[in-house]
């Protein structure tokens, strides 16, 4: 893109604004390795009960979510995750996200061994959508969120940000 073209764009198209939504921790209590299938190297993680907390929304992650992972030939791990949240007011919220984690071979091997690695040394991002019938959380049906992840030995923690 040339500077001239960029200069003609409205300010709203030059940057992406976000605001904090919540932090969520997702303990993974079991991972099944299907090994190499005709499509990919597939793993499925079973997500246990967890928690999420933020200024506008907090509660618990209900047990039973799952994380369908593809280990790509280039070493990147892609995620397809579905969870059920219960807000502190009782509202049920479906949360779905796709994500990607990649980094140097050494860093990824250390994560796989259960070591806690500085999250700035690898890429771990997610794109999040919500679905709810709870009137007090209806606004979630009309937003996207992005997550920045950190892999801990028992599962990931994400800081989620509403995309404005």
Secondary structure by P-SEA (a helix, b strand, c coil): ccaaaaaacccccccccccccbbbbbbbcbbbbcccccccbbbbbbbcccccccccbbbbbccbbbbbbbbccccbbbbbbbbccccccbbbbbbbbcccccccaaaaaaaaaccccccccbbbbbbbbbbbccccccccccbbbbbbbbbcccbbbbbccccc
